[in-house]
Amino acid sequence: MTPRDASDDSSRWSDLERPPLNAGALRRGLVRAGGLWTGVEVVQRTGSTNSDLVALAAAGKAAEGTVLVAEEQTSGRGRLDRQWTAPARSGLFFSVLLEPGEVPVARWGWLPLLTGVAVATGLARSAGVDTSLKWPNDLLVTVGGEERKAGGILAERAGDHAVIVGVGINVTLREDELPVPQAASLALAGAVTTDRDPLLRAMLRSLEHWYDKWRAAGGDPVESGLQETYAAGCATLGRTVRAELPGDRSITGEAVAIDGDGRLVLATADGVQEPVGAGDIVHLRPA
């Protein structure tokens, strides 16, 4: 689906509780000489910001630091090709184009975890909500004493030189709008603000900070502080979990560490420490 600019939709004020993003103000606040962000585009509706940005990168129409934001996604994707949908202007759905050429490709797998740290940090500061990370890419908040998912991250390659990282955050979804009972929103978690403009600016500034640190360290997760910071905010560590792996295989064990490749290390009942690089993680024991 071809994205349309948000300013072209005359009905954008139809829900006064969910005003549109101010694209001009976002550009003024984020795009600066020498900074990471080179352009911020806000579209009213599209299928997937990740898919759009991958296509733009392939056509040579997007540079590093391009940010594409959609007020509504009709075909948003999470990990394992799960669908991500929400009412228009109820969340923040955006993708960024990164070209970490000075970082060995073997370390690019840290980018979704880096984004998780940046998003959690930015939202904790701007929304005043306690957040944690479920390995590898879910943002958790607490609602009524229960951990629920309020956001997710999806990274995918765009050619040989770029990575597109997509983020979806539920901001103002009400209980009756949640896609599943385990979902949540910043509003349901008691956010001090649900104004999406400052929330988006905070996340992107935090992402720039962590990306610059990681890139300056050549992608080294220890030198950049990324490995330690991710582990400190990871709700998966210390719990008994089940890792559902490709090929209908699963492993159950205690999540004991995040290794140097960003993998989750499970200590199984057999006394074996098994690193998991990809899979669906189910928390079996409360923290």
C-alpha positions in Angstrom: 0.0 0.0 0.0 1.3 3.5 -0.9 1.7 5.6 2.2 -0.2 8.9 2.3 1.1 12.0 4.1 -0.8 12.7 7.3 -1.5 16.3 6.3 -3.6 15.0 3.4 -6.3 13.4 5.6 -9.0 15.9 6.5 -10.4 13.6 9.1 -7.3 13.5 11.2 -9.0 15.4 14.0 -11.9 13.0 14.2 -10.8 11.7 17.6 -9.8 14.6 19.7 -8.4 12.3 22.4 -5.9 11.1 19.7 -4.5 14.1 17.9 -2.2 13.7 15.0 1.6 13.9 15.2 3.2 17.2 14.4 5.6 16.2 11.6 7.2 19.7 11.4 7.8 19.9 15.1 9.3 16.4 15.1 11.7 17.3 12.3 12.8 20.5 14.1 13.4 18.6 17.3 15.2 15.7 15.8 17.0 16.6 12.5 20.2 18.5 13.1 23.6 18.8 11.5 25.9 16.0 12.6 23.1 14.0 14.1 21.8 10.6 13.2 18.3 11.5 12.1 18.3 12.9 8.6 14.6 13.0 7.9 11.3 12.3 9.6 8.2 11.5 7.5 4.7 11.0 9.0 2.1 9.2 6.9 -1.5 8.8 7.7 -1.9 5.1 6.8 0.2 2.3 5.3 0.6 -1.4 5.4 3.9 -1.6 7.2 6.5 1.1 7.8 9.2 -1.6 7.7 8.2 -2.8 4.3 7.9 0.7 3.0 11.4 1.7 4.3 12.9 -1.5 2.9 11.5 -0.6 -0.5 12.7 3.0 -0.3 16.2 1.8 0.7 16.3 -0.7 -2.2 15.4 2.1 -4.6 18.1 4.4 -3.2 15.4 6.8 -1.9 16.2 6.7 1.8 19.5 7.5 3.6 20.7 6.4 7.0 18.8 8.2 9.7 15.5 8.2 7.8 12.5 7.8 10.1 9.1 6.7 8.8 6.1 7.0 11.1 2.6 5.9 10.4 -0.5 7.1 12.2 -2.1 3.7 11.4 -0.7 0.4 10.1 -2.9 -2.0 8.3 -0.4 -4.8 8.0 2.1 -4.2 10.8 4.3 -7.2 11.5 5.9 -8.5 14.6 8.3 -11.4 15.0 7.3 -14.8 13.4 5.1 -12.8 11.0 2.5 -12.0 13.7 0.1 -9.2 12.8 0.3 -5.9 14.7 -2.9 -3.8 14.4 -4.3 -0.9 16.4 -6.7 2.0 16.0 -5.4 5.0 14.2 -3.3 7.4 16.3 -3.5 5.0 19.3 0.2 4.2 19.3 3.6 4.9 17.8 4.5 2.9 14.8 7.7 3.8 13.2 10.8 2.4 11.4 14.3 3.7 11.1 17.1 3.0 8.6 20.5 2.3 10.0 23.8 1.6 8.2 26.4 0.5 10.8 29.1 0.0 8.3 31.9 0.3 10.8 30.5 -2.5 12.9 31.2 -6.2 11.9 28.0 -7.8 10.5 28.3 -10.5 13.1 27.4 -7.9 15.7 24.4 -6.5 13.9 22.2 -9.0 15.8 22.5 -6.6 18.8 20.4 -3.9 17.0 17.0 -5.1 18.1 18.3 -5.5 21.7 19.9 -2.0 21.5 16.6 -0.6 20.3 14.8 -2.3 23.2 17.1 -0.6 25.7 16.7 2.8 23.9 12.9 2.5 23.8 12.6 1.4 27.4 14.9 4.1 28.6 13.2 6.8 26.5 9.7 5.8 27.7 10.7 5.5 31.4 11.9 9.1 31.3 9.2 10.6 29.2 6.1 8.6 30.2 7.1 7.9 33.8 6.3 4.2 33.3 8.3 1.3 34.7 9.3 -0.8 31.8 11.2 -4.1 31.3 12.3 -6.2 28.3 11.3 -9.7 27.5 14.0 -11.3 25.4 14.5 -10.6 22.5 12.2 -7.8 21.6 9.1 -7.2 23.7 8.5 -4.1 25.9 6.6 -5.0 29.1 4.7 -2.8 31.5 2.8 -3.6 34.6 -1.0 -3.3 34.8 -2.8 -4.3 37.9 0.2 -6.1 39.2 0.5 -8.2 36.0 3.2 -8.0 33.3 1.8 -7.2 29.9 3.2 -6.5 26.5 2.9 -2.8 25.4 5.3 -2.9 22.4 7.6 -4.8 20.1 10.6 -4.5 17.9 11.3 -6.0 14.5 14.7 -5.7 12.7 15.3 -6.8 9.1 18.1 -6.4 6.6 17.8 -4.1 3.7 20.4 -5.2 1.2 24.0 -5.7 2.2 24.6 -2.4 4.0 21.4 -1.4 6.0 19.1 -2.6 8.7 15.5 -1.5 9.1 14.4 -1.5 12.7 10.6 -1.1 13.3 9.0 -0.3 16.7 5.4 -0.5 17.7 4.1 0.9 21.0 0.6 1.0 22.3 0.0 4.4 23.8 -3.7 5.1 24.4 -5.4 1.7 23.8 -8.3 1.1 26.2 -9.0 -2.4 27.6 -11.8 -3.0 25.1 -9.4 -2.2 22.2 -6.7 -4.6 23.2 -6.1 -7.4 20.6 -5.4 -10.0 23.3 -5.8 -9.9 27.1 -2.0 -10.0 27.6 -1.6 -6.8 25.8 -1.4 -3.3 27.4 -0.8 0.3 26.6 1.2 3.1 28.3 -2.2 4.7 29.3 -3.3 1.5 31.1 0.1 1.4 32.8 -0.5 4.9 34.3 1.7 7.0 32.0 2.1 10.6 33.2 1.6 11.7 29.5 0.2 10.1 26.4 1.2 13.0 24.1 2.9 11.0 21.3 5.2 13.8 20.1 7.4 14.0 23.2 7.3 10.2 23.6 8.5 9.7 20.0 11.2 12.3 20.4 12.4 10.7 23.7 12.6 7.3 22.1 14.5 8.5 19.0 17.0 10.6 21.0 17.6 7.6 23.3 18.1 5.4 20.2 20.6 7.9 18.7 22.5 7.9 22.0 22.8 4.1 22.3 23.5 3.6 18.6 26.3 6.2 18.7 27.9 4.5 21.7 27.6 1.0 20.2 29.0 2.1 16.8 31.9 4.0 18.5 32.8 0.7 20.3 32.8 -1.2 17.0 29.6 -3.0 18.1 31.3 -4.4 21.2 28.4 -5.0 23.6 30.7 -4.9 26.7 32.7 -1.8 25.8 29.5 0.1 24.8 27.7 -0.9 28.0 24.9 -2.4 26.0 25.2 -6.0 27.3 25.1 -5.0 30.9 22.3 -2.5 30.5 20.1 -4.9 28.5 20.6 -7.6 31.2 19.8 -5.2 34.0 16.4 -4.4 32.4 15.6 -7.9 31.1 12.5 -9.4 32.8 13.4 -12.8 31.3 16.6 -13.4 33.3 16.2 -15.3 36.5 13.0 -17.0 35.4 12.2 -20.5 34.2 11.2 -20.2 30.6 10.3 -22.4 27.6 12.0 -21.5 24.4 9.9 -22.6 21.4 12.4 -23.1 18.6 12.2 -23.5 14.8 11.5 -27.0 13.8 8.9 -27.7 16.5 11.6 -28.1 19.1 11.6 -26.5 22.6 13.9 -26.1 25.5 13.0 -25.5 29.1 15.4 -24.0 31.6 16.4 -21.0 33.8 17.4 -18.0 31.8 20.8 -17.2 33.3 22.5 -14.8 31.0 22.7 -12.8 27.8 25.9 -13.8 26.0 28.2 -11.7 23.8 26.2 -12.5 20.7 22.9 -11.3 22.3 21.7 -14.8 22.8 19.6 -16.0 25.8 21.5 -18.7 27.8 19.3 -21.3 29.4 20.5 -23.6 32.2 18.5 -26.9 31.7 17.7 -29.6 34.2 20.4 -31.7 32.6 23.1 -29.3 33.7 23.7 -27.9 30.2 23.9 -24.2 29.4 22.2 -23.8 26.0 22.3 -20.5 24.1 19.1 -19.6 22.2 19.5 -17.2 19.2 16.0 -17.3 17.9 12.7 -18.5 19.2 9.6 -17.6 21.1 10.1 -17.3 24.9 7.4 -18.2 27.3 7.8 -17.0 30.9 6.9 -19.9 33.2 7.7 -18.5 36.6 7.1 -15.0 38.0 10.2 -12.9 38.7 
